[in-house]
Amino acid sequence: MEADDGNVVVLLSRRLVVAVYDPKWFMEVVERLRRRSLPFSFYYTVEELPEYSVVYTDSDEILRELDSRRDLTIVYDPEKTCRGLEKAVLNTMFREEYTLLTIGIDPGLTHAYIALGDSMLLEWGFAEQVVEKVRELVECIPAKSKVVRVGGNSRGLEIAKGVKDNLRDIRVEIVSEYNTTPSHSRGVDGLYRGLRNILARQPYLKRNKDIIAALKISLKQGVEVV
């Protein structure tokens, strides 16, 4: 990109613009992006779009409106998919996929999970049907390699086997749960300083011991299930 004074400007990231027509999908897209604290803006007119933006749209009419702007990167997703949205997010970082998708699972009465793309927080929560949740995450998140790490209690062994038996091209590991469930969350910053910003932006994570345990499991190398 060349500035007005002739100097070359190197872009490290691009602005994400949401141009979704379907009301239901629009609300879901906004919720997904806000939950991850990702910056974005809304589409109003083609003239108002920032230069070199990434525009995510499900509308062929908006797609035609954008045709005159050759500086834009347009992610057209008429099927309204989580994978299409994630591709738009990746495009803001000049990427097509993550190198590694890591999913950590803390088995329990409620199974806590967390998903990291190259150490970036992508999704977290609780799931009754863990295999289906892992399948959904793998389908939604473009990644060259995928690893699922499961806490190594008796229920965890069952979950790990279920993932291994039902999903292909995924490395599955059993991880020792020693020192994964904190009595409080203050120790997390010291152990995983690279994720301090994640925890600062998502105070819910620091308040939930099960999610913190899933995070720790995701970051610990385990024994592969074969």
trRosetta pair geometry for C-beta under 8 A, 3 or more apart (Angstrom, degrees):
i j d omega theta_ij theta_ji phi_ij phi_ji
1 8 7.1 122 75 -163 48 63
1 9 4.8 -45 89 69 102 93
1 10 7.6 162 37 -93 93 19
1 11 5.8 66 3 -30 134 107
1 51 7.5 117 -141 133 130 126
1 52 6.3 -55 -88 -49 134 151
2 6 6.6 -21 -176 -147 108 31
2 7 7.3 156 -156 83 65 32
2 8 5.8 -43 -101 -102 66 59
2 9 7.1 149 -118 15 13 84
3 6 7.0 -33 74 35 76 20
3 7 4.9 -2 41 63 118 82
3 8 7.5 -162 3 -94 85 9
3 9 5.1 91 -47 -30 99 116
11 14 6.1 41 162 -70 137 79
11 52 6.2 -131 -74 130 166 154
11 94 7.7 136 101 -50 98 125
13 92 5.4 26 -170 155 89 85
13 93 5.8 -20 -114 -96 88 55
13 94 7.7 -126 -108 -11 43 89
14 52 5.4 -115 -126 133 115 91
14 53 6.0 153 167 -132 103 30
14 54 5.1 106 105 -20 122 95
14 73 6.8 80 106 26 165 124
14 91 7.1 -48 56 131 127 77
14 92 4.8 -135 63 -140 77 61
14 94 7.5 108 -7 -52 108 77
15 39 7.4 -73 -134 119 72 107
15 40 7.6 126 180 -129 73 45
15 41 6.5 -3 174 15 119 110
15 50 4.9 54 35 62 151 138
15 52 7.8 106 25 92 86 71
15 53 4.5 -45 75 -118 96 89
15 54 7.0 -175 87 26 44 72
15 92 7.1 -120 86 -130 3 110
16 33 7.5 -160 106 -132 144 138
16 38 6.9 4 38 149 148 113
16 39 7.0 138 36 98 99 64
16 40 4.3 -50 90 -110 102 92
16 41 7.6 150 88 23 56 62
16 53 7.3 145 -102 -170 12 89
16 54 5.2 -26 -106 72 61 103
16 56 6.6 9 -169 -8 94 113
16 88 6.2 96 -137 148 111 103
16 89 6.7 -2 -94 -101 148 54
16 92 5.0 -52 -57 -71 96 136
17 40 6.8 161 -94 -168 23 83
17 41 5.5 -26 -111 72 74 83
17 42 7.1 88 -162 -163 75 8
17 43 5.3 90 160 -67 110 85
17 49 6.1 -43 -61 -132 170 97
17 50 7.6 176 -57 30 122 90
17 53 4.9 34 -11 164 119 137
17 54 6.9 170 21 83 75 48
17 55 4.7 -25 71 -106 108 71
17 56 7.1 174 83 20 53 70
18 26 7.3 114 157 -143 122 79
18 29 5.8 150 -139 126 129 133
18 30 6.9 107 165 -76 176 77
18 33 7.4 -121 -62 -8 133 158
18 40 5.6 57 -24 158 102 131
18 41 7.4 -166 20 92 79 32
18 42 5.6 -38 66 -109 91 59
18 43 6.6 -130 90 -9 42 90
18 56 5.8 -22 -114 64 54 103
19 42 7.6 123 -81 -170 53 56
19 43 3.4 26 -94 0 93 153
19 55 5.4 10 5 -174 128 101
19 56 6.6 162 32 78 75 47
19 57 4.0 -26 87 -88 103 102
19 59 6.8 -100 136 32 94 114
19 62 4.9 168 152 174 126 156
19 66 8.0 142 76 -54 174 130
20 25 5.6 -132 -179 106 132 99
20 26 4.2 173 97 -92 119 77
20 29 5.5 149 -25 20 159 153
20 56 7.0 -9 -56 113 91 90
20 57 6.4 -167 -79 -130 45 48
20 58 5.4 43 -137 11 73 107
20 59 7.5 148 -150 -19 28 100
20 80 7.8 85 -146 -117 114 99
21 26 7.4 -143 76 -56 10 115
21 57 7.4 51 -17 -165 89 86
21 58 5.7 -124 31 75 88 94
21 59 3.9 95 -23 -70 130 120
21 61 7.5 84 -77 46 149 109
21 62 6.8 -164 -50 -15 110 124
22 25 4.1 48 87 26 116 111
22 26 6.2 -179 86 -22 55 86
22 58 5.7 -36 4 86 106 149
22 80 6.1 -38 44 -87 149 145
23 26 5.4 -54 -145 31 28 118
23 27 6.6 27 160 -18 63 102
24 27 6.1 -56 -156 32 29 107
24 28 6.7 23 150 -13 63 108
25 28 5.5 -56 -148 40 37 111
25 29 6.1 42 154 -23 70 104
25 58 6.3 45 97 -18 152 160
25 80 4.3 -85 -115 -151 151 132
26 29 5.9 -55 -147 34 28 111
26 30 6.5 25 156 -16 63 107
27 30 5.9 -55 -148 37 31 111
27 31 6.3 31 154 -19 64 108
28 31 5.7 -55 -147 38 32 112
28 32 6.3 33 155 -21 66 106
29 32 5.8 -55 -148 35 29 111
29 33 6.4 21 158 -13 65 109
29 56 7.3 -179 -157 112 142 135
29 85 6.0 -161 -123 -115 94 135
30 33 6.1 -60 -146 40 28 106
30 34 6.1 22 160 -14 66 113
31 34 6.0 -59 -140 41 26 107
31 35 6.1 32 159 -27 63 108
32 35 5.9 -55 -149 29 25 113
32 36 6.9 6 158 -2 59 110
32 82 7.6 -177 -118 -128 160 91
32 85 6.6 52 93 143 152 154
33 36 6.2 -71 -156 46 30 100
33 38 4.6 -92 -163 62 80 112
33 40 5.3 -20 171 5 153 140
33 89 7.9 -173 -108 -87 91 114
34 37 7.2 32 -172 -79 38 35
34 38 7.6 -95 -68 41 22 74
36 121 6.8 -178 -137 103 89 91
36 122 7.0 -8 -111 -142 133 33
36 123 7.9 -50 -77 -75 111 54
37 201 4.6 -89 4 174 169 129
37 202 7.2 -129 -16 -61 125 82
38 89 6.5 -54 -145 -126 158 112
41 50 7.8 96 39 -5 144 115
43 49 7.1 -1 -124 -85 82 101
43 55 6.6 66 -82 -143 127 109
43 57 7.3 9 -11 -84 161 109
43 62 6.8 60 130 -150 158 134
44 48 5.3 2 64 51 106 148
45 48 4.9 89 61 4 84 103
45 49 7.8 -127 97 -25 50 79
46 49 5.9 -33 -162 -2 42 117
46 65 5.2 -158 -52 152 125 97
46 66 5.9 -176 -116 -97 115 53
46 68 6.7 82 150 55 150 107
46 69 5.9 -156 -175 -31 107 126
49 53 5.2 -117 178 25 100 142
49 55 6.9 -32 -135 -73 139 122
49 66 7.9 52 -24 -121 164 95
49 69 6.5 13 68 -130 140 167
49 72 6.6 -2 138 -88 148 125
50 53 4.9 108 69 -58 83 111
51 71 5.4 -39 -160 134 76 151
52 71 5.2 -76 -70 162 57 103
52 72 7.2 -178 -129 -97 19 40
52 73 7.5 28 -172 -7 58 93
53 72 5.7 -15 65 -124 76 89
53 73 7.4 -138 107 38 41 75
54 72 7.5 141 -104 -170 25 76
54 73 4.6 -25 -108 76 73 106
54 74 7.8 172 -160 -84 53 23
54 75 6.6 27 178 -9 96 108
54 88 5.6 149 147 -167 121 78
54 91 4.5 143 -125 104 142 115
54 92 5.0 -113 18 -73 143 73
55 62 7.9 -147 158 147 130 118
55 66 6.2 -155 71 -115 161 152
55 72 5.6 4 -1 -177 114 128
55 73 7.2 165 20 83 68 51
55 74 5.0 -18 65 -112 101 71
55 75 7.0 -174 88 28 49 70
56 75 4.9 -15 -108 68 70 110
56 77 6.7 -4 -168 13 85 121
56 84 7.4 130 -153 140 104 92
56 85 6.3 61 -162 -121 149 62
56 88 3.9 7 -83 -118 117 163
57 62 4.7 -135 -157 91 150 133
57 63 6.2 -174 95 -62 137 77
57 66 7.6 -176 4 -15 153 144
57 74 6.9 -29 25 -163 110 96
57 75 7.4 144 25 80 61 60
57 76 6.0 -23 74 -112 87 61
57 77 7.2 154 84 32 35 76
58 76 7.7 121 -109 -166 26 58
58 77 5.5 -50 -91 85 74 73
58 78 5.5 115 -163 -114 70 37
58 79 8.0 -134 -134 39 102 25
58 80 5.2 17 -112 -75 143 85
59 62 4.0 74 83 12 116 105
59 63 6.5 -170 100 -14 61 83
59 78 8.0 132 -63 -103 15 78
60 63 5.0 -47 -147 32 38 123
60 64 6.7 42 153 -21 65 98
60 76 7.9 60 -93 -156 59 125
60 78 6.9 17 -49 -92 91 122
61 64 5.9 -52 -156 31 32 109
61 65 6.7 34 146 -20 63 104
62 65 5.3 -51 -151 34 39 117
62 66 6.4 36 153 -20 68 106
63 66 6.0 -60 -152 36 29 109
63 67 7.4 56 146 -53 59 86
63 74 6.7 113 -129 172 79 145
63 76 5.5 37 -100 -107 128 126
64 67 5.7 -22 -163 -19 40 119
65 68 8.0 -55 166 15 42 97
66 69 5.4 -63 -169 39 68 110
66 72 6.0 -84 -174 71 114 156
66 74 5.7 128 120 -90 151 137
69 72 4.5 47 119 -6 114 117
73 91 5.3 -163 128 170 142 132
75 84 6.2 150 158 -180 111 83
75 87 5.6 162 -139 101 136 102
75 88 4.1 -136 40 -83 157 90
75 91 6.2 -168 -52 4 122 151
77 80 6.2 113 130 -82 100 28
77 81 5.9 -126 -170 33 118 81
77 84 3.1 112 -115 163 136 155
77 85 6.9 -87 26 -49 176 59
77 87 7.9 154 -73 50 123 118
77 88 7.7 -82 -22 -37 132 117
79 84 6.9 149 64 -26 90 142
80 84 7.4 -112 -142 49 13 139
81 84 4.4 100 63 2 90 101
81 85 7.1 -154 97 -3 52 83
81 140 7.7 -165 160 -119 86 71
82 85 5.6 -53 -151 37 37 113
82 86 6.3 36 152 -19 68 105
82 136 7.8 41 51 176 156 88
82 139 7.6 79 69 106 112 87
82 140 3.8 -31 112 -130 121 111
83 86 5.7 -53 -146 37 33 110
83 87 6.4 39 151 -23 64 102
83 139 6.4 -86 -58 148 120 66
83 140 5.2 -142 -67 -142 68 38
83 141 7.4 -121 -111 -41 73 19
83 142 6.6 94 -157 -44 94 87
84 87 5.6 -50 -151 31 32 114
84 88 6.8 35 150 -20 62 100
85 88 5.6 -51 -157 30 36 113
85 89 6.7 37 147 -18 66 102
86 89 5.4 -48 -150 35 40 114
86 90 6.3 42 151 -20 67 103
86 122 7.9 27 -123 -151 118 122
86 140 5.9 114 -19 158 141 77
86 141 5.5 -138 -162 -110 166 54
86 142 6.3 169 111 8 119 86
87 90 5.6 -52 -147 38 33 113
87 91 6.4 40 151 -26 64 103
87 96 7.4 -1 -141 -155 88 55
87 142 6.3 61 -83 -5 81 136
88 91 5.6 -51 -150 30 32 115
88 92 7.2 40 151 -25 61 94
89 92 6.0 -47 -164 19 36 112
89 93 7.6 14 147 0 61 103
90 93 6.0 -70 -164 46 42 101
90 95 4.5 -94 -179 86 92 91
90 96 6.2 83 134 -142 136 8
90 97 6.6 9 -148 -74 159 21
90 98 7.4 -118 -107 -46 120 69
90 142 6.7 -50 -31 57 161 119
91 94 7.2 38 -166 -86 42 24
91 95 7.2 -128 -80 56 27 51
91 96 7.8 42 -79 -91 70 48
95 98 7.5 60 147 -76 141 44
96 142 6.8 -81 144 126 64 148
97 142 3.9 -103 -113 133 91 104
97 143 5.6 170 176 -95 102 24
97 144 5.8 122 116 -41 130 74
98 101 5.6 105 81 -62 133 76
98 117 3.7 -116 -95 -167 156 102
98 118 5.0 -153 -158 -15 100 99
98 120 7.8 -137 -114 41 126 110
98 141 6.7 -11 16 165 127 102
98 142 6.8 141 14 96 74 64
98 143 4.3 -24 67 -107 95 89
98 144 7.2 -130 96 9 52 77
99 118 5.4 77 37 -82 93 112
99 143 7.2 -2 88 -157 14 82
99 144 5.4 -24 -148 33 41 122
99 145 6.8 0 155 29 58 97
100 117 7.5 159 85 -154 50 46
100 118 5.9 113 49 -77 79 62
100 143 6.4 50 -163 -171 11 120
100 144 7.1 -45 -66 61 47 88
100 145 5.0 -21 -108 73 72 100
100 146 7.5 156 -160 -90 58 30
100 147 6.8 -4 -170 9 104 104
101 115 6.7 -12 -171 -168 93 98
101 116 7.4 157 -156 82 46 50
101 117 5.6 -18 -102 -102 70 73
101 122 7.9 -33 -136 17 92 156
101 137 7.3 163 171 144 133 103
101 138 7.1 148 103 -109 154 63
101 141 5.3 125 -111 112 138 129
101 143 3.6 -134 -23 -27 107 172
101 145 7.2 -171 27 95 70 50
101 146 4.6 -14 66 -111 105 80
101 147 7.4 168 88 27 58 58
102 115 7.2 157 84 -155 50 49
102 116 4.6 -11 61 60 100 99
102 117 7.9 -177 22 -79 72 26
102 146 7.9 176 -78 -156 33 51
102 147 5.4 -9 -113 66 72 95
102 149 6.8 3 -171 2 94 111
102 218 5.0 113 137 -173 112 99
102 219 7.8 86 139 -75 153 47
103 113 6.3 -8 -174 -169 95 107
103 114 7.3 166 -152 83 52 45
103 115 5.1 -14 -102 -102 79 78
103 116 7.9 -172 -75 23 35 67
103 134 5.9 135 123 -122 167 90
103 137 5.9 114 -92 101 133 157
103 146 7.5 14 -2 -173 105 94
103 147 7.3 -171 29 96 70 50
103 148 4.7 -18 68 -113 107 73
103 149 7.1 170 86 26 53 66
103 218 6.7 -109 146 -113 13 109
104 113 6.8 159 85 -154 53 55
104 114 4.9 -4 55 55 100 93
104 115 8.0 -166 22 -75 67 34
104 116 7.6 33 -6 -1 102 106
104 149 5.1 -19 -108 70 68 101
104 150 8.0 164 -160 -83 47 33
104 175 7.9 -29 -137 24 92 154
104 214 4.4 138 111 173 102 68
104 215 6.1 146 67 -93 152 15
104 216 7.4 149 -174 63 156 36
104 217 4.1 140 -163 85 111 91
104 218 2.6 -95 -40 -54 122 86
104 219 7.3 -22 -70 -10 143 59
105 111 6.1 -5 -167 179 101 105
105 112 7.2 155 -155 84 48 53
105 113 5.0 -13 -101 -102 74 84
105 130 6.1 63 -140 -152 145 130
105 134 7.9 -44 -59 -70 133 112
105 148 6.8 16 -6 -178 116 94
105 149 7.1 176 23 90 74 50
105 150 4.7 -14 65 -112 111 73
105 151 6.6 -121 101 5 66 82
105 156 7.3 155 103 -129 104 90
105 159 6.3 -134 122 135 149 148
105 214 6.1 -5 -121 -131 15 101
105 217 6.7 -87 54 105 36 148
106 111 7.0 165 79 -161 54 55
106 112 4.3 0 52 59 108 103
106 113 7.6 -158 21 -72 70 39
106 151 5.1 52 -128 -18 51 138
106 177 7.8 104 -135 -123 82 113
106 180 7.0 -174 -109 137 110 127
106 181 7.4 117 -152 -78 134 95
106 210 5.4 -174 89 -169 141 74
106 211 7.8 -143 21 -89 136 17
106 213 4.1 82 -107 105 149 110
106 214 4.1 -103 -11 -67 103 75
106 217 5.8 175 -72 -6 77 142
107 111 5.6 -18 -121 -116 49 93
107 130 8.0 -35 -100 -69 84 157
107 150 6.6 43 -34 -175 108 96
107 151 5.3 -141 18 63 84 106
107 153 5.8 -138 73 53 122 106
107 155 4.1 179 159 101 138 109
107 156 4.2 -149 3 -70 140 75
107 159 5.6 -165 -88 -4 122 143
108 111 6.3 162 41 -88 66 45
108 112 6.9 20 27 -1 118 89
108 155 7.4 155 -67 75 20 151
108 210 6.4 -104 31 -127 150 120
110 126 4.6 -9 165 -158 112 133
110 128 7.7 -56 -135 -79 68 67
110 210 6.9 26 84 -173 98 169
111 126 6.4 129 71 -160 51 70
111 127 5.4 -50 80 66 107 72
111 128 7.1 141 24 -102 107 22
111 130 5.1 -65 125 -77 163 113
111 159 7.1 146 -128 -104 142 150
112 124 7.7 5 -177 -174 87 90
112 125 7.6 -158 -145 116 61 24
112 126 5.7 -40 -96 -96 54 75
112 208 7.6 165 -124 145 140 117
112 210 3.8 164 -40 146 146 101
112 211 5.2 -137 -168 -78 132 48
112 213 6.5 96 69 65 140 98
112 214 4.3 -133 118 -36 101 129
113 123 7.9 5 111 112 100 92
113 124 6.7 -171 96 -143 58 53
113 125 6.5 -9 57 63 87 59
113 126 7.3 144 14 -107 80 25
113 127 5.7 4 0 9 129 116
113 130 7.1 152 -63 -135 130 89
113 133 6.1 161 15 131 165 141
113 134 7.8 -142 -139 -71 150 75
113 137 8.0 -132 147 -44 138 149
113 214 5.6 -174 -127 -156 16 148
114 121 7.3 -53 -173 -136 105 89
114 123 7.4 175 -153 94 43 53
114 124 4.4 1 -110 -106 76 97
114 211 6.3 101 -64 -163 115 77
114 214 4.4 139 -2 120 102 113
114 215 5.1 10 40 -77 169 65
114 218 5.5 -96 81 -28 106 146
115 121 7.8 101 81 -162 58 50
115 122 4.5 -60 104 68 101 108
115 123 4.5 19 39 52 118 87
115 124 7.0 -153 19 -67 69 56
115 137 5.1 -161 -94 -151 148 136
115 141 6.8 -172 164 -29 138 161
115 218 8.0 -175 -106 -120 21 148
116 119 5.6 6 176 -110 125 20
116 120 6.4 140 -162 60 72 37
116 121 6.2 -38 -105 -94 75 42
116 122 6.4 163 -112 6 20 95
116 218 5.8 126 4 153 121 141
117 120 5.0 -30 68 60 81 97
117 122 5.0 75 -10 -49 102 129
117 141 6.1 -145 -79 -171 121 128
117 143 6.5 -138 -128 -89 94 117
119 194 6.2 -39 -174 137 139 128
119 195 7.1 -129 -173 -77 93 90
120 198 8.0 169 -151 -85 43 119
121 124 7.0 -29 -167 -29 106 114
121 195 7.6 95 -49 -146 107 103
121 198 4.6 120 -22 -140 132 126
121 202 6.9 -103 119 -8 166 149
122 137 7.9 112 105 -151 128 104
122 141 6.2 42 172 -104 161 138
123 137 6.5 -148 57 -113 138 107
124 205 6.8 44 89 -98 170 103
124 211 5.5 62 174 -145 131 116
124 214 7.2 146 -142 89 100 138
124 215 7.9 -11 -112 -66 133 94
125 211 8.0 10 -76 -101 15 112
126 210 7.5 32 -90 115 104 141
127 130 5.4 123 101 -94 118 53
127 132 7.5 -162 -178 71 127 84
127 133 3.8 -39 -131 -46 165 153
129 132 4.1 15 125 28 118 118
129 133 6.3 146 93 -21 69 87
130 133 5.5 -57 -149 37 34 112
130 134 6.3 34 155 -18 69 104
130 159 5.1 -4 77 -145 157 114
130 162 7.0 99 77 85 104 134
130 163 7.2 -65 122 -62 103 103
131 134 5.8 -54 -150 37 31 110
131 135 6.3 35 150 -22 64 106
131 159 7.6 -161 -54 -156 78 70
131 162 4.8 -100 -66 140 123 111
131 163 5.6 -164 -111 -84 80 60
131 166 5.2 39 -166 62 133 149
131 167 7.1 -173 -161 -27 88 110
132 135 5.4 -49 -146 35 34 116
132 136 6.4 39 152 -22 64 102
133 136 5.6 -51 -150 34 32 113
133 137 6.5 31 153 -18 65 104
134 137 5.7 -54 -148 36 33 111
134 138 6.3 31 155 -18 66 107
134 148 5.8 10 -136 -104 135 141
134 163 5.5 5 65 -121 168 113
134 167 6.4 -102 115 -28 117 161
134 170 7.7 93 162 -172 122 169
135 138 5.9 -58 -148 38 28 110
135 139 6.3 24 155 -16 64 110
135 166 7.5 -63 -67 125 118 113
135 167 6.0 -155 -88 -90 81 121
136 139 5.8 -61 -147 39 28 108
136 140 6.1 20 158 -16 66 114
137 140 5.8 -62 -142 40 28 107
137 141 5.8 -9 173 8 67 118
138 141 6.8 -69 -126 48 20 88
138 143 7.9 -90 -139 38 63 113
138 146 5.9 29 -117 -129 102 164
138 167 6.7 133 9 -160 164 137
138 170 6.7 -71 -101 -81 143 130
143 146 5.6 107 91 -71 129 84
145 171 7.4 8 178 4 99 116
146 169 7.1 74 40 123 112 79
146 170 4.7 -47 97 -120 114 83
146 171 6.9 169 95 26 57 75
147 170 7.1 154 -103 -174 26 74
147 171 4.4 -24 -110 74 81 105
147 172 7.5 171 -161 -82 60 25
147 173 6.4 12 -178 0 107 111
148 160 7.5 170 111 -124 111 72
148 163 5.3 -100 88 158 161 159
148 170 5.8 33 -6 161 107 121
148 171 7.2 176 24 90 65 53
148 172 4.9 -14 66 -112 101 73
148 173 7.2 173 88 26 51 68
149 172 8.0 166 -82 -161 33 47
149 173 4.8 -16 -110 69 75 104
149 174 7.9 147 -157 -107 63 8
149 175 4.8 41 179 -28 105 129
149 217 5.2 180 118 150 108 86
149 218 5.5 155 52 -111 123 39
149 220 6.8 155 175 67 150 72
149 222 5.4 147 -140 -1 98 129
150 156 4.5 160 146 -166 103 95
150 157 7.9 164 110 -69 130 25
150 159 5.3 -178 -145 91 147 114
150 160 4.4 -148 43 -69 147 96
150 163 7.4 176 -45 12 135 140
150 172 7.1 5 -1 -172 112 92
150 173 7.2 169 23 86 70 52
150 174 5.9 -37 71 -110 89 56
150 175 6.7 162 71 18 33 88
150 217 7.1 9 -150 170 11 138
150 222 7.8 -84 46 34 55 178
151 156 4.6 -127 87 -93 62 146
151 175 6.0 -51 -100 71 39 91
151 177 4.4 52 -161 -83 104 110
151 180 6.4 -155 -110 82 114 161
151 213 7.0 6 -73 154 142 110
151 214 7.9 -87 -33 -98 113 56
151 217 5.1 -80 -64 -104 82 143
152 156 5.2 -130 -110 91 16 144
152 157 7.0 51 -153 -58 61 82
152 174 4.5 81 -97 172 100 99
152 175 5.8 -155 -27 73 98 35
152 176 5.6 -32 28 -95 134 34
152 177 5.8 -149 43 -19 74 89
152 222 7.3 167 -54 -143 115 126
153 156 4.8 102 47 4 60 108
153 157 7.5 -115 101 -9 35 85
153 177 6.2 -5 -39 -7 90 148
154 157 5.9 -47 -155 26 35 112
154 158 7.0 33 149 -14 62 103
155 158 5.6 -55 -157 36 39 113
155 159 6.4 38 148 -19 70 105
156 159 5.5 -53 -145 37 35 111
156 160 6.1 37 156 -21 68 105
156 174 6.5 114 132 -135 114 91
156 177 7.6 -176 -28 -48 159 121
157 160 5.8 -52 -145 36 29 112
157 161 6.4 29 156 -18 63 106
157 174 6.6 15 -95 -110 69 134
158 161 5.9 -56 -150 36 29 110
158 162 6.4 31 152 -21 63 107
159 162 5.6 -56 -151 34 32 114
159 163 6.5 30 154 -17 66 103
160 163 5.9 -54 -150 35 31 109
160 164 6.3 29 154 -17 65 110
160 172 5.2 140 -163 163 86 122
160 173 7.7 -99 -134 87 128 17
160 174 5.5 -38 -72 -75 169 87
160 225 5.0 164 155 -51 116 156
161 164 5.6 -57 -144 40 31 112
161 165 6.0 25 159 -17 67 112
161 225 6.8 -143 -82 -171 54 144
162 165 6.0 -59 -140 39 25 106
162 166 6.0 -3 169 2 63 120
163 166 6.5 -78 -140 47 21 94
163 167 5.6 -32 -175 29 65 117
163 170 6.9 -86 158 100 104 137
163 172 5.2 151 96 -106 117 135
164 167 7.4 -67 -108 52 11 78
164 170 7.8 -138 -104 83 50 98
164 172 4.6 -106 -71 27 94 154
164 225 5.0 -110 -65 112 147 125
167 170 5.1 8 118 18 113 135
171 224 6.2 -62 -168 -126 96 107
172 224 6.9 100 76 -157 53 63
172 225 4.3 -36 97 43 105 116
173 221 7.1 -87 -179 -172 162 49
173 222 3.3 134 155 69 111 111
173 223 6.1 140 -157 62 82 29
173 224 5.4 -47 -95 -91 78 47
173 225 6.7 -165 -96 -7 23 82
174 222 5.1 -171 80 169 34 132
174 223 5.2 -22 57 59 90 89
174 225 6.2 94 -25 -57 94 98
175 180 7.6 96 123 -71 115 148
175 217 4.9 146 75 -153 147 83
175 220 4.9 111 -156 90 128 112
175 221 7.6 162 -110 110 100 18
175 222 3.6 -96 -76 -78 67 122
175 223 8.0 171 -78 16 38 66
176 180 7.9 169 112 -25 59 118
176 220 7.2 -97 52 143 76 146
176 222 7.3 173 -3 -117 61 88
177 180 4.8 -88 -159 30 60 127
177 181 6.9 17 174 -12 102 98
177 213 7.4 18 -150 -168 96 114
177 217 7.2 -16 -105 -89 71 108
179 216 7.5 -134 121 172 70 148
180 213 4.6 78 141 -150 93 79
180 216 4.2 -179 -139 92 78 130
180 217 5.5 45 -146 -58 144 80
180 220 7.3 -90 -88 -3 112 145
181 209 5.9 55 -162 164 81 108
181 210 7.7 -3 -121 -96 100 45
181 212 7.7 108 -132 89 44 97
181 213 4.4 0 -87 -92 69 126
182 185 5.6 123 87 -90 147 42
182 186 8.0 -180 173 36 143 53
182 187 5.7 -174 -126 46 130 112
182 188 6.6 -89 -37 -49 157 92
182 209 6.1 -141 59 -135 74 93
182 212 5.8 -49 19 119 113 141
182 213 7.5 -156 2 -69 69 76
182 216 8.0 138 -33 -34 95 146
184 187 7.3 109 82 0 74 89
185 188 5.2 -24 -175 0 74 122
185 199 7.8 174 163 -156 125 134
185 206 4.5 149 126 -165 161 73
185 207 7.3 -78 -14 -70 150 23
185 209 7.2 -137 -66 -93 92 66
185 212 5.6 -141 -114 -91 100 157
186 189 6.9 -46 -176 20 47 105
186 190 7.8 33 141 -5 68 107
187 190 5.6 -60 -160 41 53 111
187 191 6.0 41 151 -16 82 111
188 191 6.0 -65 -145 43 31 104
188 192 6.0 -33 178 38 70 104
188 195 7.6 -68 159 86 102 115
188 199 6.4 141 110 -87 130 158
188 206 7.2 -148 45 -118 144 81
188 212 5.9 -99 -80 -151 140 117
188 215 7.5 38 -144 94 127 136
188 216 7.5 -113 -118 -67 93 102
189 192 7.3 -87 -132 63 16 64
189 193 6.6 50 174 -101 61 60
189 196 5.2 59 -137 -108 88 99
189 199 6.8 -121 -79 62 83 152
190 193 7.2 -2 -147 -63 20 87
191 216 7.5 14 111 -116 146 104
192 195 4.5 -1 136 29 113 112
192 196 7.6 173 107 -48 69 65
192 215 7.5 -139 44 144 170 112
192 216 7.5 -143 -33 -101 137 70
192 219 6.2 -23 -105 -173 131 178
193 196 5.5 -12 -162 -30 50 115
195 198 4.6 -39 -171 32 79 122
195 199 6.2 77 133 -21 86 97
195 215 7.2 158 153 -179 166 128
195 219 7.9 -102 -24 -72 141 146
196 199 5.9 -60 -153 39 34 107
196 200 6.2 35 151 -22 68 108
197 200 5.5 -53 -144 35 35 114
197 201 6.3 26 159 -13 67 107
198 201 6.2 -66 -151 40 27 102
198 202 6.1 -20 165 21 66 114
198 205 7.1 -12 136 46 92 164
199 202 6.4 -75 -131 60 26 82
199 203 7.8 69 170 -98 61 37
199 205 5.6 -115 -121 84 69 122
199 206 5.3 87 -169 -63 102 103
200 203 7.8 0 -167 -69 26 72
202 205 4.5 52 113 -4 110 113
202 206 7.7 147 102 -11 69 82
203 206 5.6 -53 -158 34 50 111
203 207 6.5 42 149 -17 74 107
204 207 5.9 -67 -154 39 34 108
204 208 6.2 13 159 -10 71 117
204 211 7.6 31 128 45 84 164
205 208 6.2 -73 -145 42 28 100
205 211 5.3 -117 -138 117 69 132
205 212 6.6 118 167 -70 78 75
205 215 7.1 66 -171 -44 120 144
206 212 7.2 65 -123 -75 33 120
208 211 4.1 49 100 18 118 112
208 212 6.5 165 92 -14 62 86
209 212 5.5 -55 -146 39 35 114
209 213 6.2 40 153 -25 67 103
210 213 5.5 -50 -150 32 32 114
210 214 6.6 34 150 -18 64 101
211 214 5.6 -50 -150 35 36 112
211 215 6.4 41 149 -22 65 102
212 215 5.4 -50 -150 33 34 116
212 216 6.5 33 152 -17 66 102
213 216 5.8 -53 -149 36 33 109
213 217 6.3 35 151 -20 65 105
214 217 5.6 -52 -147 36 32 114
214 218 6.4 38 153 -25 64 103
215 218 5.7 -54 -152 30 30 113
215 219 6.7 14 155 -9 62 111
216 219 6.0 -69 -153 42 33 105
216 220 6.4 25 155 -21 69 113
217 220 6.0 -64 -144 34 31 107
